[in-house]
Amino acid sequence: MKPNADKINAQDGERDVGSSNAQRPERDGMHQLLIADARAGLADVAAGRTRDAASLLNEVKRRRAARAAR
């Protein structure tokens, strides 16, 4: 069975799998949000607003340790 597919009854009483048209606008909206997020991420990379994960995690650990010490 396909993901996001609904079981529907055909005219002859057999069950079939089809995509619900009611879900299409929701999927299209989510697709547009995904594209917008991808574009924003690529713009961040192009502008140099990225950091490597190791240094970011070390900074988060330092901040949490400083808060716990208060």
Secondary structure as GFF3:
##gff-version 3
##sequence-region A 1 70
A	DSSP	beta_strand	5	9	.	.	.	ID=ss1
A	DSSP	beta_strand	15	19	.	.	.	ID=ss2
A	DSSP	three_ten_helix	21	23	.	.	.	ID=ss3
A	DSSP	alpha_helix	24	46	.	.	.	ID=ss4
A	DSSP	alpha_helix	53	69	.	.	.	ID=ss5
###
